[in-house]
Amino acid sequence: MDYKVIAIDGPAGAGKSTIAKKLSDIIGYTYIDSGAMYRAVTLKVLRENVSLSNTEMMIAVAEKTVIDFKDNSIFLDGKAVNNEIREESINKSVSIIAAISEIRKLMVNLQRKISKNKNVVMDGRDVGTVIFPEADIKFYITATVDERADRRYKEFIQKGCAVDIQDIKSQIEKRDHIDSTRADSPLKAASDAIMIDTTGKSIEEVLEEVISHIKIKGGGIVVI
């Protein structure tokens, strides 16, 4: 059987995970959030009180970490951590850990293993460039920094968290810089990726745009 891969890359807060999840539901593919895997490692590093300046210890933690996806949930060492990996402490630290080459190699190998013999929608920052450079169709989803900060701010407010939108904007800009300038697998659009700017667009509008491109591309990906 010829299994299909749809790669969705882009910066933090652009909406790629939301679109990837909804798209996977519509076409019946397995959804894999590659960024969530780095968040899970970050959660374990913080729980074990490992210094973010101690690269060797962080690598050691990653090597003994078990990550899996089941029923739209991510499991860290056998326990679902969907909510824990979205906490503010993770947001502030994950790019540091994701920039470590040894950890990236571990995660890429695991991502490929999890995706084997499945039709997959995977989102992240290097899916179309590194993890699956031969993906059947690639998207790069982005938005302005102000738009992304506003979305994150609203998410935190809905959760009852007291946050400052300027702090959120600064964190996003910092993360963009770290992700796009790291030596190993930097955030960038694949040369053959379809660019979609979600600024000012609803989830439904973006999803419709993505699906229209898939229908045009074809390649055996069926969208009802």
C-alpha angles and dihedrals in degrees: 000000000000105000119205131223126199113192121203118185134172146120128293116292097012092119099250095132093050091049093044092052094048093044092051090052092050097049097032097242128144112261118220121183104203091185091057089062092060088046090054091052089047090052091053092047091053093045090054090049093237114166114247087226093059102087096173093054092047090052090049090053091050092050092058095042121108115206128179141158123230131162093353091306132111117228124207112197090338099314127102111244104175094133100034094058091057095059119121093248089061092048090056096048110031098086091058091056094040090057093062108104096211091053091046090053091051092050096044091053090048092047091053091046093050091047095050116123093004138104101242143194107194128179130193141100103288105024096114095036104041117001097045109006088163094053114150092238131005132201131189109201119193143156138184118285091244091053093048093047091050091052093050091046091054091048091054093045090052088054090052095250121147106228139157116232092214090056090051091049091050091050091051092049090048092049092047089053094048093045096047097043102041114120096232119062099335121202108270140131117265112245090246097042122123108238118223123180110202096189109135093000129119122235089251092053093050093045090051090051092050093048092048090056091048091052091050092046094048108172094157096302106134120210116180 
